[in-house]
């Protein structure tokens, strides 16, 4: 398994990031890896290139904490 990298305040400034990593939850890491693996599976199996992630939903909403966002969806055109 590859190493995990964390966005620090120094990285935020150096790479012009919108966030920093403040705390790590192992259960969340396992979940996130499963979500990415599942998204890759759908992309390969169904040639789905138009998947929108939870991060994109939250970014578009201004990172509001209220409400539920799915892990990812395939956009319908």
N, C-alpha and C positions, 0 to 999 in steps of 0.2 A: 504494500500500500504506500502511496506517495506521502510525503510529509505534508503537514498542514501549515499554512502561512497565515499570519494575522496582520491586519492593517492597523498600525500604530499611528500616533499623532505625527511622527516624523514621516511615515509613509504617506499619510494623508496630504501633508504639505508637499512632499517631493513628487508625488504622482497626481496631485490635484483630485483627490478622491472626495466623494460625498459623505463618507462614513469612516469610523474606526471600529475595531473589534474591542468591545469592552469586557465581555465575559464569554466563556466557552462552556457549552453544555454538550457532553459526550453524546447523549441521546439525540440531540439535535443534529450533530455531525453525522451520525449513522443514518438518520432520517433524510438529511440533505443528500447524502451519497446515494441512497436508494431512489430518491426523486430524480436525480440526474441520470442514474442508470436507466430508469424507466422512461424518461424523456428520450434518451438516446435510442432505446429499443423502439419506441414509436416512430422516431425520425427515420430509422433504418427500415423498419417493417412496412410502414405506410408512406415512405418518402415524404414525411411531414417536415417541411422547412419553415412553417409559419406557426411555431409554438411560442406562446407568450408566458413568461414565468411570473411567479408570485412577486419577485423583486421588481419586475416591470410594472405590475399592477400597483404596488406600494409606491414606487417612484412617481408614477403618473398621478397618484392621489396626494402627493406631498408627504409621503411616509406617515400617514395618519395611522394610529394604532387601532382605531375602531373598525368593526366589521371583520368579516372573514374573507380571505382571498384563497382561491385554490392554489395548489402547488404549481400547476401549469395547465394550460388549455391549448387545444389546437384551434387556431382562428379559422372561422368559416367565412368564405368570401362570397 
